[in-house]
Amino acid sequence: MIAKTPNTPYYAVIFTSILSDNKKGYNEMSQKMIELAKHQDGFLGVESAREDVGITVSYWRDLASIKNWKMQTEHTEARNLGRSLWYKHFKVRICKVERDYEF
């Protein structure tokens, strides 16, 4: 599903990842994080796709909302598990969305 974002500007956090061979518990945690993010102040939406490379883009009102999400306790625990169990590699990019359009 394509996220319904507000008028610009807003921010996007692009999380790109490659999974390790150990995927036990990954899907459950991924779903839990999406549900948790939906309740964070400043969260605007999320889009995700996974094949060889996973890409999740979450949308946020401002940089403070992104920082608060990064510091959220359960998200920090999930990130630590990701580093130790689930990911071979990941990269996070934070972007300001200045314009969008759709069809």
C-alpha positions in Angstrom: 0.0 0.0 0.0 1.2 3.5 -0.8 1.3 5.8 2.3 -1.0 8.8 2.2 1.3 11.6 3.2 0.4 15.2 4.0 1.4 18.3 2.0 5.2 18.8 1.9 7.5 19.3 3.5 7.9 16.2 5.7 10.7 13.7 6.2 11.4 10.1 5.0 13.6 7.6 6.7 14.8 5.0 4.1 15.9 1.8 5.7 17.7 -0.6 3.2 18.8 -4.0 4.4 20.1 -7.4 3.5 19.0 -10.2 5.8 21.3 -12.9 7.3 20.4 -16.6 7.1 18.9 -16.4 10.6 15.4 -15.0 10.1 13.8 -16.6 13.2 11.5 -14.0 14.7 12.2 -11.3 12.1 8.8 -11.1 10.5 7.0 -10.9 13.9 9.4 -8.1 15.1 9.0 -6.2 11.8 5.2 -6.2 12.1 5.5 -5.2 15.8 7.7 -2.2 14.9 5.3 -1.1 12.2 2.4 -1.2 14.7 4.5 0.6 17.3 5.6 3.3 14.9 2.0 4.0 14.0 1.4 5.2 17.6 4.4 7.5 17.7 3.8 11.3 17.6 4.8 12.6 14.2 4.5 9.3 12.3 2.8 9.8 8.9 3.0 6.4 7.1 5.2 3.5 5.9 5.9 1.5 2.8 7.9 -1.6 2.6 9.2 -4.2 0.1 11.5 -7.2 0.4 13.2 -9.4 -2.1 17.0 -9.7 -2.1 17.2 -6.2 -0.7 14.6 -4.9 1.7 13.5 -1.3 1.6 11.3 0.3 4.2 10.4 4.0 4.0 8.8 5.6 6.9 7.4 9.1 6.8 7.6 11.6 9.6 6.4 15.1 10.4 9.9 16.4 11.5 13.4 15.5 12.6 12.4 15.5 16.3 9.8 12.8 15.6 12.5 10.7 13.9 14.9 11.1 16.8 12.2 10.2 19.3 11.4 7.0 17.3 15.1 6.1 17.2 15.3 6.5 21.0 12.1 4.5 21.7 13.0 1.6 24.0 11.3 -1.3 22.1 12.7 0.1 18.8 16.2 0.2 20.2 15.8 -3.4 21.4 14.7 -4.5 17.9 17.5 -2.6 16.3 20.0 -4.3 18.5 18.5 -7.7 17.6 18.7 -6.8 14.0 22.4 -6.0 14.3 23.2 -9.3 16.2 20.8 -11.7 14.4 18.9 -10.6 11.3 21.0 -8.3 9.2 24.1 -8.8 7.2 24.1 -5.1 6.3 21.7 -2.1 6.6 21.8 1.5 5.8 19.6 4.4 7.0 19.0 7.5 5.0 17.0 10.5 6.3 15.6 12.9 3.6 13.5 16.0 3.6 10.6 15.5 1.1 10.1 18.9 -0.6 7.8 17.8 -3.4 5.6 14.9 -4.2 2.9 14.0 -6.7 0.9 10.9 -7.6 -1.2 9.3 -10.3 
